[in-house]
């Protein structure tokens, strides 16, 4: 399998953490990609018309995207039901947690693009404020969920951990730990897992 990725992408990291937890990391060849909202990576577009990472090309040539599809595929490849419960309340809980984490990342990345990729004269402070309010609201909900994370290792907790890791990487001044103590305590332990350490973005 070949994973088109950027080492700073939290969505690619989510897939790689899943691969490590499932014992599949050695089967994945990493292919560097340069996703950008304006200067699109045409080599990546050949496999994913959206030009986004992560994109996984399976051994039989099937291109899979986005991270939610890739993570579900990896779980199925490892036998199924390991990181994504097969049915019932547990499955929907994990799916909601993943959606919450992915939504936080969408807002944080859009804010990053607004400040780093858009010309300064065209930036919209109200847009940035609105997106960062999504981040704040998502963090508040994660704090409420944190007691239920316990020692779970599944697609929900992996997604949340990767989202928090991205905030540490790109938004260190946000200091989310100061106002979300339960989440901070949980993340401290989860971030020490071998899968998380092996997939940290470059300093």
PyMOL commands that set and color helices and strands:
alter all, ss='L'
color gray80, all
select helices_A, chain A and resi 10-22+25-27+42-45+67-77+88-116+120-122+125-149+155-170+172-174+176-179+181-190+194-197
alter helices_A, ss='H'
color red, helices_A
select strands_A, chain A and resi 2-5+29-32+55-57+63-64
alter strands_A, ss='S'
color yellow, strands_A
deselect
rebuild
show_as cartoon
